[in-house]
Amino acid sequence: MLLDTASLYFRAYFGVPESVRAPDGTPVNAVRGLLDFISRLVADHHPDALVACMDADWRPQWRVDLIPSYKSHRVVEDTEGVEEVPDTLSPQVPVIEAVLDAVGITRVGVPGYEADDVIGTLATAAAGPVAIVTGDRDLFQLVDDARGVRVLYPRKGVGDCDLIDEDAILERYGVRADQYADFAALRGDPSDGLPGVKGIGEKTAAQLVTAYGDLDGVREAAAEPMSKLTPARRRGIADAAAYLDVAPKVVRVATDVPLPAFDPALPAEPADPEVLEALAERWGLGGSLTRLLDTLAVRSGGVR
């Protein structure tokens, strides 16, 4: 099981009331919500191994060099590379990291890459089935029924997840999973600062990718006078040539990230009990932490 950790703690932050606080009054709704999410995911889906994938770089420079608008609207004004997040969420992220480490849940992040890229590399290299837990549609491109790579896409919390397989992608978007990245490049995504091709929305992008196979096929059709593309569509694709030259590299999840050595096994007991006890007391983690530790113990065949 591969967790898109930031996606999940953002979801926890907005899904759990900010009235959930530490003894000193500091909000810990994202911390406790994420612990409850992980507990529920392990209990419901029984993973043998789990990795909390991290954004060591949420806006890698190599993507920005290709498309300067990439996630630019999320950058805090007058800063370089600092992501704008709610004031009461930012202080919770180091707490989340410390708690996961003390529990013994493996965190993996690599400088210069997003969590998506870590997930892409792990999912591609995995020998067995993989469940990717994310609220980010970009990771749909990794779905592969033959290799057992699926996405668990939360609807409400994580107790109610859509299982995204190849049939689900085809039904939702009208494209195959292996066409999803090209479809997304054509369509664009304002939430990521990707302009797409003017005049091409989701439905048209799906029609074009289906008709011509992939982005290269669509561009070849636009350059072919005898193709069935309308003059307006042909012009739009031609005008977007500079964007389309680089968009695939930006949109496609990296699958060759140099990963550090790590052990993804689920912990049967806390990696650092003393530190964890101190964190639990300092931040008032209460039942959320207890439930997670109980779930991990049961999953490993033991009892706390």
Phi and psi restraints in degrees (value plus and minus 20) as a CYANA .aco file:
   2 LEU   PHI    -133.4   -93.4
   2 LEU   PSI      99.7   139.7
   3 LEU   PHI    -116.7   -76.7
   3 LEU   PSI     106.9   146.9
   4 ASP   PHI    -101.3   -61.3
   4 ASP   PSI      65.1   105.1
   5 THR   PHI     -79.6   -39.6
   5 THR   PSI     -65.0   -25.0
   6 ALA   PHI     -83.5   -43.5
   6 ALA   PSI     -60.2   -20.2
   7 SER   PHI     -77.7   -37.7
   7 SER   PSI     -59.9   -19.9
   8 LEU   PHI     -97.3   -57.3
   8 LEU   PSI     -58.3   -18.3
   9 TYR   PHI     -96.0   -56.0
   9 TYR   PSI     -46.9    -6.9
  10 PHE   PHI     -82.2   -42.2
  10 PHE   PSI     -64.6   -24.6
  11 ARG   PHI     -82.9   -42.9
  11 ARG   PSI     -61.2   -21.2
  12 ALA   PHI     -83.8   -43.8
  12 ALA   PSI     -62.3   -22.3
  13 TYR   PHI     -79.5   -39.5
  13 TYR   PSI     -64.1   -24.1
  14 PHE   PHI    -104.3   -64.3
  14 PHE   PSI     -35.3     4.7
  15 GLY   PHI    -117.9   -77.9
  15 GLY   PSI     -39.5     0.5
  16 VAL   PHI    -128.8   -88.8
  16 VAL   PSI     111.5   151.5
  17 PRO   PHI     -77.5   -37.5
  17 PRO   PSI     123.5   163.5
  18 GLU   PHI     -90.2   -50.2
  18 GLU   PSI     -28.0    12.0
  19 SER   PHI     -90.8   -50.8
  19 SER   PSI     -30.9     9.1
  20 VAL   PHI     -96.7   -56.7
  20 VAL   PSI      88.9   128.9
  21 ARG   PHI    -154.0  -114.0
  21 ARG   PSI     140.3   180.3
  22 ALA   PHI     -94.1   -54.1
  22 ALA   PSI     148.4   188.4
  23 PRO   PHI     -75.4   -35.4
  23 PRO   PSI     -49.7    -9.7
  24 ASP   PHI    -106.4   -66.4
  24 ASP   PSI     -16.0    24.0
  25 GLY   PHI      74.6   114.6
  25 GLY   PSI     -22.7    17.3
  26 THR   PHI     -92.0   -52.0
  26 THR   PSI     111.9   151.9
  27 PRO   PHI     -82.0   -42.0
  27 PRO   PSI     115.1   155.1
  28 VAL   PHI    -151.8  -111.8
  28 VAL   PSI       8.3    48.3
  29 ASN   PHI     -84.2   -44.2
  29 ASN   PSI     -56.7   -16.7
  30 ALA   PHI     -90.9   -50.9
  30 ALA   PSI     -58.5   -18.5
  31 VAL   PHI     -83.8   -43.8
  31 VAL   PSI     -74.8   -34.8
  32 ARG   PHI     -87.5   -47.5
  32 ARG   PSI     -56.8   -16.8
  33 GLY   PHI     -83.3   -43.3
  33 GLY   PSI     -61.5   -21.5
  34 LEU   PHI     -85.9   -45.9
  34 LEU   PSI     -60.9   -20.9
  35 LEU   PHI     -80.9   -40.9
  35 LEU   PSI     -60.7   -20.7
  36 ASP   PHI     -86.5   -46.5
  36 ASP   PSI     -57.9   -17.9
  37 PHE   PHI     -80.0   -40.0
  37 PHE   PSI     -68.7   -28.7
  38 ILE   PHI     -83.5   -43.5
  38 ILE   PSI     -61.3   -21.3
  39 SER   PHI     -79.2   -39.2
  39 SER   PSI     -65.5   -25.5
  40 ARG   PHI     -86.4   -46.4
  40 ARG   PSI     -60.8   -20.8
  41 LEU   PHI     -83.6   -43.6
  41 LEU   PSI     -63.6   -23.6
  42 VAL   PHI     -86.2   -46.2
  42 VAL   PSI     -62.2   -22.2
  43 ALA   PHI     -85.7   -45.7
  43 ALA   PSI     -58.7   -18.7
  44 ASP   PHI    -102.0   -62.0
  44 ASP   PSI     -53.6   -13.6
  45 HIS   PHI    -135.0   -95.0
  45 HIS   PSI     -28.3    11.7
  46 HIS   PHI      33.8    73.8
  46 HIS   PSI      31.7    71.7
  47 PRO   PHI     -88.4   -48.4
  47 PRO   PSI     129.9   169.9
  48 ASP   PHI    -105.7   -65.7
  48 ASP   PSI     -44.7    -4.7
  49 ALA   PHI    -165.4  -125.4
  49 ALA   PSI     133.9   173.9
  50 LEU   PHI    -167.7  -127.7
  50 LEU   PSI     115.7   155.7
  51 VAL   PHI    -150.1  -110.1
  51 VAL   PSI     107.2   147.2
  52 ALA   PHI    -107.4   -67.4
  52 ALA   PSI      84.2   124.2
  53 CYS   PHI    -105.5   -65.5
  53 CYS   PSI     113.0   153.0
  54 MET   PHI    -135.8   -95.8
  54 MET   PSI     133.9   173.9
  55 ASP   PHI    -106.8   -66.8
  55 ASP   PSI      68.3   108.3
  56 ALA   PHI     -86.1   -46.1
  56 ALA   PSI     -47.3    -7.3
  57 ASP   PHI    -164.8  -124.8
  57 ASP   PSI      84.2   124.2
  58 TRP   PHI     -94.3   -54.3
  58 TRP   PSI     -36.9     3.1
  59 ARG   PHI    -161.1  -121.1
  59 ARG   PSI      53.6    93.6
  60 PRO   PHI     -77.3   -37.3
  60 PRO   PSI     119.8   159.8
  61 GLN   PHI     -81.0   -41.0
  61 GLN   PSI     -54.0   -14.0
  62 TRP   PHI     -86.5   -46.5
  62 TRP   PSI     -48.7    -8.7
  63 ARG   PHI     -96.6   -56.6
  63 ARG   PSI     -59.5   -19.5
  64 VAL   PHI     -84.7   -44.7
  64 VAL   PSI     -57.7   -17.7
  65 ASP   PHI     -80.0   -40.0
  65 ASP   PSI     -53.9   -13.9
  66 LEU   PHI    -100.7   -60.7
  66 LEU   PSI     -62.6   -22.6
  67 ILE   PHI    -154.4  -114.4
  67 ILE   PSI      76.6   116.6
  68 PRO   PHI     -77.7   -37.7
  68 PRO   PSI     -45.5    -5.5
  69 SER   PHI     -99.9   -59.9
  69 SER   PSI     -22.0    18.0
  70 TYR   PHI     -78.5   -38.5
  70 TYR   PSI      94.3   134.3
  71 LYS   PHI      34.1    74.1
  71 LYS   PSI       0.2    40.2
  72 SER   PHI     -85.3   -45.3
  72 SER   PSI     -49.5    -9.5
  73 HIS   PHI     -91.7   -51.7
  73 HIS   PSI     -30.4     9.6
  74 ARG   PHI    -115.8   -75.8
  74 ARG   PSI     -24.3    15.7
  75 VAL   PHI     -97.8   -57.8
  75 VAL   PSI     113.7   153.7
  76 VAL   PHI     -82.8   -42.8
  76 VAL   PSI     115.0   155.0
  77 GLU   PHI     -77.4   -37.4
  77 GLU   PSI     117.4   157.4
  78 ASP   PHI      46.9    86.9
  78 ASP   PSI       4.8    44.8
  79 THR   PHI    -149.4  -109.4
  79 THR   PSI     146.4   186.4
  80 GLU   PHI    -136.0   -96.0
  80 GLU   PSI      91.2   131.2
  81 GLY   PHI      60.4   100.4
  81 GLY   PSI     -12.3    27.7
  82 VAL   PHI    -113.0   -73.0
  82 VAL   PSI     104.8   144.8
  83 GLU   PHI    -100.3   -60.3
  83 GLU   PSI     117.2   157.2
  84 GLU   PHI     -99.7   -59.7
  84 GLU   PSI      94.7   134.7
  85 VAL   PHI    -151.7  -111.7
  85 VAL   PSI     139.1   179.1
  86 PRO   PHI     -74.7   -34.7
  86 PRO   PSI     122.6   162.6
  87 ASP   PHI     -76.6   -36.6
  87 ASP   PSI     -54.0   -14.0
  88 THR   PHI    -111.4   -71.4
  88 THR   PSI     -21.3    18.7
  89 LEU   PHI    -110.9   -70.9
  89 LEU   PSI     -62.2   -22.2
  90 SER   PHI     -70.3   -30.3
  90 SER   PSI     -65.9   -25.9
  91 PRO   PHI     -88.0   -48.0
  91 PRO   PSI     -36.4     3.6
  92 GLN   PHI    -102.9   -62.9
  92 GLN   PSI     -40.2    -0.2
  93 VAL   PHI     -84.1   -44.1
  93 VAL   PSI     -66.7   -26.7
  94 PRO   PHI     -81.7   -41.7
  94 PRO   PSI     -51.9   -11.9
  95 VAL   PHI     -86.7   -46.7
  95 VAL   PSI     -63.9   -23.9
  96 ILE   PHI     -76.5   -36.5
  96 ILE   PSI     -66.8   -26.8
  97 GLU   PHI     -82.8   -42.8
  97 GLU   PSI     -63.6   -23.6
  98 ALA   PHI     -85.1   -45.1
  98 ALA   PSI     -60.4   -20.4
  99 VAL   PHI     -88.2   -48.2
  99 VAL   PSI     -64.5   -24.5
 100 LEU   PHI     -79.4   -39.4
 100 LEU   PSI     -62.0   -22.0
 101 ASP   PHI     -83.9   -43.9
 101 ASP   PSI     -63.5   -23.5
 102 ALA   PHI     -88.8   -48.8
 102 ALA   PSI     -54.1   -14.1
 103 VAL   PHI     -87.1   -47.1
 103 VAL   PSI     -57.0   -17.0
 104 GLY   PHI      85.9   125.9
 104 GLY   PSI      -5.2    34.8
 105 ILE   PHI    -103.3   -63.3
 105 ILE   PSI     102.9   142.9
 106 THR   PHI     -86.3   -46.3
 106 THR   PSI     108.8   148.8
 107 ARG   PHI    -129.7   -89.7
 107 ARG   PSI     115.7   155.7
 108 VAL   PHI    -152.6  -112.6
 108 VAL   PSI     101.9   141.9
 109 GLY   PHI    -159.9  -119.9
 109 GLY   PSI     127.7   167.7
 110 VAL   PHI    -148.9  -108.9
 110 VAL   PSI     106.0   146.0
 111 PRO   PHI     -71.9   -31.9
 111 PRO   PSI     115.1   155.1
 112 GLY   PHI      68.8   108.8
 112 GLY   PSI     -18.4    21.6
 113 TYR   PHI    -157.5  -117.5
 113 TYR   PSI     131.8   171.8
 114 GLU   PHI    -106.6   -66.6
 114 GLU   PSI     146.2   186.2
 115 ALA   PHI     -77.8   -37.8
 115 ALA   PSI     -55.9   -15.9
 116 ASP   PHI     -74.5   -34.5
 116 ASP   PSI     -59.6   -19.6
 117 ASP   PHI     -91.8   -51.8
 117 ASP   PSI     -57.2   -17.2
 118 VAL   PHI     -83.3   -43.3
 118 VAL   PSI     -64.4   -24.4
 119 ILE   PHI     -81.6   -41.6
 119 ILE   PSI     -64.2   -24.2
 120 GLY   PHI     -80.7   -40.7
 120 GLY   PSI     -60.9   -20.9
 121 THR   PHI     -88.3   -48.3
 121 THR   PSI     -64.5   -24.5
 122 LEU   PHI     -87.2   -47.2
 122 LEU   PSI     -61.9   -21.9
 123 ALA   PHI     -85.7   -45.7
 123 ALA   PSI     -57.4   -17.4
 124 THR   PHI     -89.7   -49.7
 124 THR   PSI     -54.7   -14.7
 125 ALA   PHI    -107.3   -67.3
 125 ALA   PSI     -34.1     5.9
 126 ALA   PHI     -85.0   -45.0
 126 ALA   PSI     120.6   160.6
 127 ALA   PHI    -104.0   -64.0
 127 ALA   PSI     -47.5    -7.5
 128 GLY   PHI    -137.1   -97.1
 128 GLY   PSI    -191.0  -151.0
 129 PRO   PHI     -79.7   -39.7
 129 PRO   PSI     128.7   168.7
 130 VAL   PHI    -151.8  -111.8
 130 VAL   PSI     113.6   153.6
 131 ALA   PHI    -132.7   -92.7
 131 ALA   PSI      98.2   138.2
 132 ILE   PHI    -119.6   -79.6
 132 ILE   PSI     103.0   143.0
 133 VAL   PHI    -124.9   -84.9
 133 VAL   PSI      93.9   133.9
 134 THR   PHI    -179.7  -139.7
 134 THR   PSI     132.5   172.5
 135 GLY   PHI    -122.4   -82.4
 135 GLY   PSI      -5.3    34.7
 136 ASP   PHI    -124.5   -84.5
 136 ASP   PSI      96.5   136.5
 137 ARG   PHI     -86.0   -46.0
 137 ARG   PSI     -40.7    -0.7
 138 ASP   PHI     -75.5   -35.5
 138 ASP   PSI     -50.4   -10.4
 139 LEU   PHI     -99.4   -59.4
 139 LEU   PSI     -23.1    16.9
 140 PHE   PHI     -81.6   -41.6
 140 PHE   PSI     -44.5    -4.5
 141 GLN   PHI     -84.0   -44.0
 141 GLN   PSI     -37.7     2.3
 142 LEU   PHI    -107.6   -67.6
 142 LEU   PSI     -30.5     9.5
 143 VAL   PHI     -81.1   -41.1
 143 VAL   PSI     113.5   153.5
 144 ASP   PHI    -172.8  -132.8
 144 ASP   PSI      80.3   120.3
 145 ASP   PHI     -80.8   -40.8
 145 ASP   PSI     -58.1   -18.1
 146 ALA   PHI     -82.1   -42.1
 146 ALA   PSI     -53.1   -13.1
 147 ARG   PHI    -119.6   -79.6
 147 ARG   PSI     -20.1    19.9
 148 GLY   PHI      54.5    94.5
 148 GLY   PSI       7.2    47.2
 149 VAL   PHI    -114.9   -74.9
 149 VAL   PSI      94.6   134.6
 150 ARG   PHI    -146.4  -106.4
 150 ARG   PSI     143.3   183.3
 151 VAL   PHI    -132.6   -92.6
 151 VAL   PSI     114.3   154.3
 152 LEU   PHI    -118.5   -78.5
 152 LEU   PSI      91.1   131.1
 153 TYR   PHI    -129.2   -89.2
 153 TYR   PSI      83.9   123.9
 154 PRO   PHI     -85.1   -45.1
 154 PRO   PSI     117.1   157.1
 155 ARG   PHI    -116.4   -76.4
 155 ARG   PSI     -69.2   -29.2
 156 LYS   PHI    -159.4  -119.4
 156 LYS   PSI      98.0   138.0
 157 GLY   PHI      40.7    80.7
 157 GLY   PSI    -158.7  -118.7
 158 VAL   PHI    -149.9  -109.9
 158 VAL   PSI     -16.6    23.4
 159 GLY   PHI     -97.1   -57.1
 159 GLY   PSI     -33.2     6.8
 160 ASP   PHI    -149.2  -109.2
 160 ASP   PSI      66.3   106.3
 161 CYS   PHI    -128.6   -88.6
 161 CYS   PSI     120.0   160.0
 162 ASP   PHI    -101.1   -61.1
 162 ASP   PSI     113.7   153.7
 163 LEU   PHI    -107.7   -67.7
 163 LEU   PSI      93.8   133.8
 164 ILE   PHI    -118.6   -78.6
 164 ILE   PSI      89.3   129.3
 165 ASP   PHI    -137.4   -97.4
 165 ASP   PSI    -191.2  -151.2
 166 GLU   PHI     -84.2   -44.2
 166 GLU   PSI     -58.4   -18.4
 167 ASP   PHI     -83.7   -43.7
 167 ASP   PSI     -59.1   -19.1
 168 ALA   PHI     -84.9   -44.9
 168 ALA   PSI     -60.0   -20.0
 169 ILE   PHI     -85.9   -45.9
 169 ILE   PSI     -64.0   -24.0
 170 LEU   PHI     -81.8   -41.8
 170 LEU   PSI     -60.9   -20.9
 171 GLU   PHI     -88.4   -48.4
 171 GLU   PSI     -60.9   -20.9
 172 ARG   PHI     -94.3   -54.3
 172 ARG   PSI     -60.8   -20.8
 173 TYR   PHI    -140.2  -100.2
 173 TYR   PSI     -32.3     7.7
 174 GLY   PHI      57.3    97.3
 174 GLY   PSI      -4.1    35.9
 175 VAL   PHI    -151.2  -111.2
 175 VAL   PSI     139.4   179.4
 176 ARG   PHI     -95.9   -55.9
 176 ARG   PSI     140.4   180.4
 177 ALA   PHI     -79.0   -39.0
 177 ALA   PSI     -58.8   -18.8
 178 ASP   PHI     -94.1   -54.1
 178 ASP   PSI     -26.3    13.7
 179 GLN   PHI    -122.1   -82.1
 179 GLN   PSI     -25.2    14.8
 180 TYR   PHI     -81.6   -41.6
 180 TYR   PSI     -61.9   -21.9
 181 ALA   PHI     -83.7   -43.7
 181 ALA   PSI     -62.0   -22.0
 182 ASP   PHI     -86.1   -46.1
 182 ASP   PSI     -61.4   -21.4
 183 PHE   PHI     -78.6   -38.6
 183 PHE   PSI     -64.5   -24.5
 184 ALA   PHI     -87.3   -47.3
 184 ALA   PSI     -55.8   -15.8
 185 ALA   PHI     -84.9   -44.9
 185 ALA   PSI     -62.9   -22.9
 186 LEU   PHI     -84.6   -44.6
 186 LEU   PSI     -65.4   -25.4
 187 ARG   PHI     -88.9   -48.9
 187 ARG   PSI     -56.0   -16.0
 188 GLY   PHI      59.2    99.2
 188 GLY   PSI     152.7   192.7
 189 ASP   PHI    -176.3  -136.3
 189 ASP   PSI      80.6   120.6
 190 PRO   PHI     -76.5   -36.5
 190 PRO   PSI     -50.7   -10.7
 191 SER   PHI     -88.0   -48.0
 191 SER   PSI     -39.6     0.4
 192 ASP   PHI    -130.3   -90.3
 192 ASP   PSI     -14.6    25.4
 193 GLY   PHI      52.4    92.4
 193 GLY   PSI       6.0    46.0
 194 LEU   PHI    -120.8   -80.8
 194 LEU   PSI      95.0   135.0
 195 PRO   PHI     -90.6   -50.6
 195 PRO   PSI     -46.5    -6.5
 196 GLY   PHI      49.3    89.3
 196 GLY   PSI    -185.3  -145.3
 197 VAL   PHI    -122.9   -82.9
 197 VAL   PSI     108.1   148.1
 198 LYS   PHI     -75.6   -35.6
 198 LYS   PSI     109.8   149.8
 199 GLY   PHI      67.8   107.8
 199 GLY   PSI     -24.1    15.9
 200 ILE   PHI    -131.1   -91.1
 200 ILE   PSI      90.3   130.3
 201 GLY   PHI    -118.5   -78.5
 201 GLY   PSI    -185.6  -145.6
 202 GLU   PHI     -82.4   -42.4
 202 GLU   PSI     -65.7   -25.7
 203 LYS   PHI     -85.0   -45.0
 203 LYS   PSI     -66.3   -26.3
 204 THR   PHI     -86.7   -46.7
 204 THR   PSI     -60.2   -20.2
 205 ALA   PHI     -78.2   -38.2
 205 ALA   PSI     -62.6   -22.6
 206 ALA   PHI     -85.1   -45.1
 206 ALA   PSI     -62.1   -22.1
 207 GLN   PHI     -82.0   -42.0
 207 GLN   PSI     -62.8   -22.8
 208 LEU   PHI     -88.1   -48.1
 208 LEU   PSI     -65.5   -25.5
 209 VAL   PHI     -85.0   -45.0
 209 VAL   PSI     -57.7   -17.7
 210 THR   PHI     -86.9   -46.9
 210 THR   PSI     -61.9   -21.9
 211 ALA   PHI     -90.0   -50.0
 211 ALA   PSI     -56.6   -16.6
 212 TYR   PHI    -135.8   -95.8
 212 TYR   PSI     -15.6    24.4
 213 GLY   PHI      71.9   111.9
 213 GLY   PSI     -67.4   -27.4
 214 ASP   PHI    -182.0  -142.0
 214 ASP   PSI    -197.2  -157.2
 215 LEU   PHI     -84.6   -44.6
 215 LEU   PSI     -59.8   -19.8
 216 ASP   PHI     -80.1   -40.1
 216 ASP   PSI     -61.3   -21.3
 217 GLY   PHI     -84.2   -44.2
 217 GLY   PSI     -58.4   -18.4
 218 VAL   PHI     -84.8   -44.8
 218 VAL   PSI     -62.5   -22.5
 219 ARG   PHI     -89.4   -49.4
 219 ARG   PSI     -56.6   -16.6
 220 GLU   PHI     -83.8   -43.8
 220 GLU   PSI     -60.7   -20.7
 221 ALA   PHI     -83.9   -43.9
 221 ALA   PSI     -57.7   -17.7
 222 ALA   PHI     -86.3   -46.3
 222 ALA   PSI     -48.6    -8.6
 223 ALA   PHI    -110.1   -70.1
 223 ALA   PSI     -26.8    13.2
 224 GLU   PHI    -116.7   -76.7
 224 GLU   PSI      93.1   133.1
 225 PRO   PHI     -78.3   -38.3
 225 PRO   PSI     -46.9    -6.9
 226 MET   PHI    -112.0   -72.0
 226 MET   PSI     -19.2    20.8
 227 SER   PHI     -91.7   -51.7
 227 SER   PSI     147.5   187.5
 228 LYS   PHI    -106.1   -66.1
 228 LYS   PSI     -16.4    23.6
 229 LEU   PHI     -86.1   -46.1
 229 LEU   PSI     122.7   162.7
 230 THR   PHI     -91.7   -51.7
 230 THR   PSI     137.4   177.4
 231 PRO   PHI     -76.6   -36.6
 231 PRO   PSI     -59.1   -19.1
 232 ALA   PHI     -85.6   -45.6
 232 ALA   PSI     -62.4   -22.4
 233 ARG   PHI     -86.4   -46.4
 233 ARG   PSI     -59.8   -19.8
 234 ARG   PHI     -81.2   -41.2
 234 ARG   PSI     -64.2   -24.2
 235 ARG   PHI     -85.4   -45.4
 235 ARG   PSI     -62.7   -22.7
 236 GLY   PHI     -79.9   -39.9
 236 GLY   PSI     -62.6   -22.6
 237 ILE   PHI     -89.3   -49.3
 237 ILE   PSI     -59.5   -19.5
 238 ALA   PHI     -85.6   -45.6
 238 ALA   PSI     -61.6   -21.6
 239 ASP   PHI     -85.4   -45.4
 239 ASP   PSI     -46.7    -6.7
 240 ALA   PHI    -113.4   -73.4
 240 ALA   PSI      -3.9    36.1
 241 ALA   PHI     -75.5   -35.5
 241 ALA   PSI     -64.8   -24.8
 242 ALA   PHI     -82.5   -42.5
 242 ALA   PSI     -61.3   -21.3
 243 TYR   PHI     -85.5   -45.5
 243 TYR   PSI     -65.7   -25.7
 244 LEU   PHI     -89.0   -49.0
 244 LEU   PSI     -42.0    -2.0
 245 ASP   PHI     -84.6   -44.6
 245 ASP   PSI     -52.8   -12.8
 246 VAL   PHI    -133.0   -93.0
 246 VAL   PSI     -39.1     0.9
 247 ALA   PHI     -76.4   -36.4
 247 ALA   PSI     -62.1   -22.1
 248 PRO   PHI     -77.1   -37.1
 248 PRO   PSI     -59.5   -19.5
 249 LYS   PHI     -87.9   -47.9
 249 LYS   PSI     -53.8   -13.8
 250 VAL   PHI     -93.5   -53.5
 250 VAL   PSI     -63.1   -23.1
 251 VAL   PHI     -96.0   -56.0
 251 VAL   PSI     -57.0   -17.0
 252 ARG   PHI     -91.8   -51.8
 252 ARG   PSI     114.7   154.7
 253 VAL   PHI     -90.4   -50.4
 253 VAL   PSI     113.7   153.7
 254 ALA   PHI     -87.0   -47.0
 254 ALA   PSI     122.4   162.4
 255 THR   PHI    -143.0  -103.0
 255 THR   PSI      -6.3    33.7
 256 ASP   PHI    -150.6  -110.6
 256 ASP   PSI      13.5    53.5
 257 VAL   PHI     -89.0   -49.0
 257 VAL   PSI     113.9   153.9
 258 PRO   PHI     -93.4   -53.4
 258 PRO   PSI      80.2   120.2
 259 LEU   PHI    -107.4   -67.4
 259 LEU   PSI     126.5   166.5
 260 PRO   PHI     -94.5   -54.5
 260 PRO   PSI     145.2   185.2
 261 ALA   PHI     -91.9   -51.9
 261 ALA   PSI     120.1   160.1
 262 PHE   PHI    -180.3  -140.3
 262 PHE   PSI     143.8   183.8
 263 ASP   PHI    -134.2   -94.2
 263 ASP   PSI      93.3   133.3
 264 PRO   PHI    -106.3   -66.3
 264 PRO   PSI     -15.4    24.6
 265 ALA   PHI     -81.6   -41.6
 265 ALA   PSI     122.4   162.4
 266 LEU   PHI     -86.9   -46.9
 266 LEU   PSI     114.0   154.0
 267 PRO   PHI     -95.0   -55.0
 267 PRO   PSI     118.8   158.8
 268 ALA   PHI    -103.9   -63.9
 268 ALA   PSI     -45.3    -5.3
 269 GLU   PHI    -168.9  -128.9
 269 GLU   PSI     141.5   181.5
 270 PRO   PHI     -76.4   -36.4
 270 PRO   PSI     121.8   161.8
 271 ALA   PHI     -90.5   -50.5
 271 ALA   PSI     -53.4   -13.4
 272 ASP   PHI    -160.2  -120.2
 272 ASP   PSI      63.9   103.9
 273 PRO   PHI     -77.6   -37.6
 273 PRO   PSI     -60.0   -20.0
 274 GLU   PHI     -86.6   -46.6
 274 GLU   PSI     -65.0   -25.0
 275 VAL   PHI     -83.8   -43.8
 275 VAL   PSI     -61.5   -21.5
 276 LEU   PHI     -84.2   -44.2
 276 LEU   PSI     -60.4   -20.4
 277 GLU   PHI     -82.3   -42.3
 277 GLU   PSI     -61.0   -21.0
 278 ALA   PHI     -85.8   -45.8
 278 ALA   PSI     -61.5   -21.5
 279 LEU   PHI     -84.2   -44.2
 279 LEU   PSI     -62.1   -22.1
 280 ALA   PHI     -81.2   -41.2
 280 ALA   PSI     -60.8   -20.8
 281 GLU   PHI     -91.9   -51.9
 281 GLU   PSI     -64.4   -24.4
 282 ARG   PHI     -83.1   -43.1
 282 ARG   PSI     -59.7   -19.7
 283 TRP   PHI    -127.6   -87.6
 283 TRP   PSI     -16.4    23.6
 284 GLY   PHI      40.1    80.1
 284 GLY   PSI      31.1    71.1
 285 LEU   PHI     -99.1   -59.1
 285 LEU   PSI     -39.0     1.0
 286 GLY   PHI      22.6    62.6
 286 GLY   PSI    -152.0  -112.0
 287 GLY   PHI     -82.5   -42.5
 287 GLY   PSI     -48.5    -8.5
 288 SER   PHI     -81.4   -41.4
 288 SER   PSI     -66.2   -26.2
 289 LEU   PHI     -90.3   -50.3
 289 LEU   PSI     -61.2   -21.2
 290 THR   PHI     -79.5   -39.5
 290 THR   PSI     -64.3   -24.3
 291 ARG   PHI     -82.2   -42.2
 291 ARG   PSI     -61.9   -21.9
 292 LEU   PHI     -84.2   -44.2
 292 LEU   PSI     -66.8   -26.8
 293 LEU   PHI     -83.3   -43.3
 293 LEU   PSI     -59.4   -19.4
 294 ASP   PHI     -83.6   -43.6
 294 ASP   PSI     -62.1   -22.1
 295 THR   PHI     -84.5   -44.5
 295 THR   PSI     -62.6   -22.6
 296 LEU   PHI     -85.4   -45.4
 296 LEU   PSI     -58.6   -18.6
 297 ALA   PHI     -84.1   -44.1
 297 ALA   PSI     -64.4   -24.4
 298 VAL   PHI     -84.4   -44.4
 298 VAL   PSI     -62.3   -22.3
 299 ARG   PHI     -82.3   -42.3
 299 ARG   PSI     -53.7   -13.7
 300 SER   PHI    -104.8   -64.8
 300 SER   PSI     -21.8    18.2
 301 GLY   PHI      74.7   114.7
 301 GLY   PSI     -13.3    26.7
 302 GLY   PHI    -131.0   -91.0
 302 GLY   PSI    -195.8  -155.8
 303 VAL   PHI    -157.7  -117.7
 303 VAL   PSI     114.9   154.9
